[in-house]
Amino acid sequence: MRTVNDGRSNDMPERVVHIDPDQIASASKRSVIRLVAAVSLLVIAFSAICVKVLLDAREAAGERAAEVATSLVAALESDIARNLESYDLSIQGVMDNLQTPGLDKISPEMRQLVLFDRSATARHLEGLVVLDENGIVRYDSRSAYPNPADRSGRDYFKLHKNTALTGLFVSRPIIARSNAQTIVALSRRLSKPDGSFAGVVVGSLKLVYFEELFKNAALGANGNITLFLDDGTVIMRWPQQDMVGRNLKNAEIFKFAADAHDGRFESISATDGTHRMFVFNRIGELPLLLSVGQQTDDIYKDWRRYALIIGLLIAGLAVMAGTLTWYLVREMRYRATAERKLSVLATTDGLTGLSNRRHFNASIHREWRRALREQSSLALMMIDTDHFKSYNDRHGHQAGDKLLQTIAASMFRSIRRPSDIAARYGGDEFAILLPTTTAEGAIVVAEKIRTCLAALCAEDGVAVSNISIGIAARVPCAGETFGDLLAAADSALYRAKENGRNCTEVAPDLPVKRAFRSSQAA
């Protein structure tokens, strides 16, 4: 097959000239995006502020609970330390009194008064006992004639016998033989002048003291207070007293207390699986650790109610903003659709669907400036229906309208590039603007229009009518206007009519000056 060069450049980028509706759609889309973004940012910003306020409120609730627990721990620690110091002073008093000369020569009654005179006011201290180096009871604050019981198997006796511990020792909870009460033993080592082991002075502290102290503290239904030995043994726990004597060395608190005298943390309780905030403190220099635990659900109960209200308000705001945005977007889209329709109506001929005169004028002005800038050829075709008035008179106005629509359809089918503009210039007059096209290329398009028109008329049963075409093409020069191109094309059209109609004439000042006449009669 032979390729025909129609003189029309294919290098030009395809640009849609009918841009008004698309510009409106693009502007509408940008407006919708900006509106949605603005509303979203507003909701996000407001939500972020509310979340920040809620987080601050939660932190404040935690700080208040921590302050209350810290104050409680400090008060309990002070009371326990003061009482244990009092008990220790009673034990040390007995140790000092054991040095009294002639103690063994006085009566048992008098010896008891001398030895235990400073232990009489020690509350909850069940009794003080002096053990010799074999663990046998020698003196007892409760009796001038003590039972020489053997306590060498007690852990505190073994500790003092095997180590040179000089401070106060606190034992694990044990059950007293005398009254079956649970106690802890407070003891100190007795040493001979040469430093060797001489026995133990031990006192029995009732755990009821800690029970009375802890149960008066207000912690809420799910709070607890626990007193530990350093080895993890529970001395007292309120309200879960069944925990007394159990070893919780693996509890989270000992990880924090290993390197700190006091502190706080949140964790799941090792005993009941409840999430709590714990505040702890050591009891002076003693191997005791005091902990106060508060259930976090109780701490943040009011805050959660507050957060729920704020969350509902935020959700309501988001729903309202979303609903309002949806309505605004819908209205904007309705408006954009209407504007697009109006834009199409403003630039389109209602009968033929071609561009109207207004749009054509804007297009030729724009394309002329581009052709001048790029120094490319711009071709213009002016088309007129031959004897259209007679056609109307003979076939009727409806047939005349049908003929104009058929001519428009043939023009549509004969131009391919989006940059080409086909317009209804006047009643039965049409125009085609061909950017980057020479006169030769325009002639090829003109013959395509003629061929297509004949085929469409036969196909649709339209009475055949002929058309005259005037062509002008030029590369714009400085000082020229598109009016010169219009005048040249119009002049060529009139020459085609003068030459018998049904032919194509090229403006005489262009290289191609031949006339192309259809084989049909005018």
ABEGO torsion letter per residue (X at the ends): XBBBBAGBBAABBBBBABAAAAAAAAAAAAAAAAAAAAAAAAAAAAAAAAAAAAAAAAAAAAAAAAAAAAAAAAAAAAAAAAAAAAAAAAAAAAAAAAABBGAAABBAAAAAAAAAAAAAABBGBAEBBBBBAAGBBABBAABABBBBBBAAABAAAAAAAABABABBBBBBBBBBAAAGBBBBBBBBBBBBAAGBBAEBBBBBBBAAAAAAAAAABBAEAABBBBBBBAAGBBABBOABAAABGBBAAABAAAAAAAABABEBBBBBBAAAGBBBBBBBBBBEABBBBBBBBBBAAAAAAAAAAAAAAAAAAAAAAAAAAAAAAAAAAAAAAAAAAAAAAAAAAAABBAAAGBBBAAAAAAAAAAAAAAAAAAGBBBBBBBBBBBGAAAAAAAAEAAAAAAAAAAAAAAAAAABABAABBBBBABAABBBBBBBGBBAAAAAAAAAAAAAAAAAAAAAAGBBBBBBBBBBBBBBBBBGBBAAAAAAAAAAAAAAAAAAGEGBBBBBAABABABBBBBABBX
